[in-house]
Amino acid sequence: MIKTDHVLDAKGLACPMPIVKTKKAIGEVDPGQVLEIQATDKGSTADLQAWAKSTGHQYLGTKEEGDVLKHYLRKASEAETKEESSYPHVINNDELKTKLGNEDIVVLDVREPAEYAFSRIPGAKSIPLGELEERMSELNEEDNIHVVCRTGNRSDRAAQILSEKGYKNVLNVVPGMSKWDGETEND
């Protein structure tokens, strides 16, 4: 059994709210203590892993109990903490709509498979954020990659990862699918 110092209830919340609440809750935790985040959003696993990696906090793991995901984070000390940054190269939904069909671009959807199945930009390639590092070989470093998720948070982290790995033409699409009013397809 994992000893936790604080518990955050994020059940029933969709991206980006589990991360928003985690950012606030981690401020109430002392360095070295463990925060348990209870969530039902399947995307929260990849979101919390990526957020922990980008901020220096330690992602300890996740346990599934029925429909509830229990995520465990150890708060970093001041020396371990990194300044959280945002990917600087962004494009809005309207700009992406203009480019679709007119330019040679790759739309990379980093949402979870269920989100992708129900509504996606036609032709978008699905690589969930949690699988991105092991599936990068499916992308060409020279392509114009436009990364989309539900709200721009997961896609921000994905764009940072791609850029760090040498992908040169990467844009984060904001606000993403939550406000997308262009054409969509589904399974």
Backbone hydrogen bonds, N-H to C=O, Kabsch-Sander energy under -0.5 kcal/mol:
donor,donor_aa,acceptor,acceptor_aa,energy
4,T,2,I,-0.6
5,D,34,V,-2.7
6,H,34,V,-1.6
8,L,36,E,-3.4
10,A,8,L,-0.8
10,A,38,Q,-3.1
13,L,10,A,-1.5
17,M,14,A,-2.1
19,I,16,P,-0.7
20,V,16,P,-2.3
21,K,17,M,-2.8
22,T,18,P,-1.8
23,K,19,I,-2.8
24,K,20,V,-1.5
25,A,21,K,-2.7
26,I,22,T,-2.7
27,G,23,K,-0.6
27,G,24,K,-0.8
28,E,25,A,-1.7
29,V,26,I,-1.2
32,G,75,K,-2.7
33,Q,30,D,-2.3
35,L,73,L,-3.2
36,E,6,H,-2.8
37,I,35,L,-0.6
37,I,71,H,-2.7
38,Q,8,L,-3.1
38,Q,36,E,-0.6
39,A,37,I,-0.6
39,A,69,L,-2.7
40,T,10,A,-0.6
42,K,40,T,-0.6
44,S,41,D,-2.0
45,T,42,K,-1.0
47,D,43,G,-2.2
48,L,44,S,-2.8
49,Q,45,T,-2.3
50,A,46,A,-2.5
51,W,47,D,-2.6
52,A,48,L,-2.7
53,K,49,Q,-2.3
54,S,50,A,-2.2
55,T,51,W,-1.3
56,G,52,A,-1.8
57,H,52,A,-0.6
58,Q,74,R,-2.4
59,Y,57,H,-0.7
60,L,58,Q,-0.7
60,L,72,Y,-3.0
61,G,72,Y,-1.0
63,K,70,K,-2.4
65,E,63,K,-0.5
65,E,68,V,-3.0
68,V,65,E,-1.9
69,L,39,A,-3.6
70,K,63,K,-3.3
70,K,68,V,-0.5
71,H,37,I,-3.0
71,H,69,L,-0.7
72,Y,61,G,-2.4
73,L,35,L,-2.5
74,R,58,Q,-2.9
75,K,33,Q,-2.6
75,K,73,L,-0.5
80,E,77,S,-0.5
81,T,77,S,-1.6
82,K,55,T,-3.2
90,V,88,P,-0.9
91,I,172,N,-2.5
93,N,174,V,-0.8
96,L,92,N,-2.1
97,K,93,N,-2.5
98,T,94,D,-1.8
99,K,95,E,-1.6
100,L,96,L,-2.1
102,N,99,K,-1.9
103,E,99,K,-2.2
105,I,103,E,-1.3
106,V,144,N,-3.1
107,V,105,I,-0.5
108,L,106,V,-0.7
108,L,146,H,-2.5
109,D,107,V,-0.6
109,D,125,K,-3.3
110,V,108,L,-0.6
110,V,148,V,-2.5
116,Y,112,E,-2.2
117,A,113,P,-2.5
118,F,114,A,-1.5
119,S,115,E,-1.3
120,R,185,E,-2.1
124,A,121,I,-2.4
125,K,107,V,-3.1
127,I,109,D,-2.2
127,I,125,K,-0.7
129,L,110,V,-2.1
131,E,128,P,-2.4
132,L,128,P,-0.7
132,L,129,L,-1.1
135,R,131,E,-1.3
135,R,132,L,-0.6
136,M,132,L,-0.6
136,M,133,E,-0.5
138,E,135,R,-2.2
139,L,136,M,-2.3
141,E,139,L,-0.5
143,D,140,N,-1.4
145,I,143,D,-1.0
145,I,169,N,-2.9
146,H,106,V,-3.4
146,H,144,N,-0.5
147,V,145,I,-0.6
147,V,171,L,-3.1
148,V,108,L,-3.0
156,D,152,G,-0.8
157,R,153,N,-1.9
158,A,154,R,-2.6
159,A,155,S,-2.6
160,Q,156,D,-2.1
161,I,157,R,-2.4
162,L,158,A,-2.7
163,S,159,A,-2.4
164,E,160,Q,-2.6
165,K,161,I,-1.5
166,G,163,S,-1.7
167,Y,162,L,-2.5
168,K,141,E,-1.6
169,N,141,E,-0.6
169,N,143,D,-0.5
170,V,168,K,-0.6
171,L,145,I,-2.7
172,N,89,H,-2.5
173,V,147,V,-3.0
173,V,171,L,-0.5
174,V,91,I,-2.5
174,V,172,N,-0.6
177,M,149,C,-2.9
178,S,150,R,-3.1
179,K,176,G,-1.7
180,W,177,M,-0.8
185,E,120,R,-2.3
187,D,117,A,-2.6
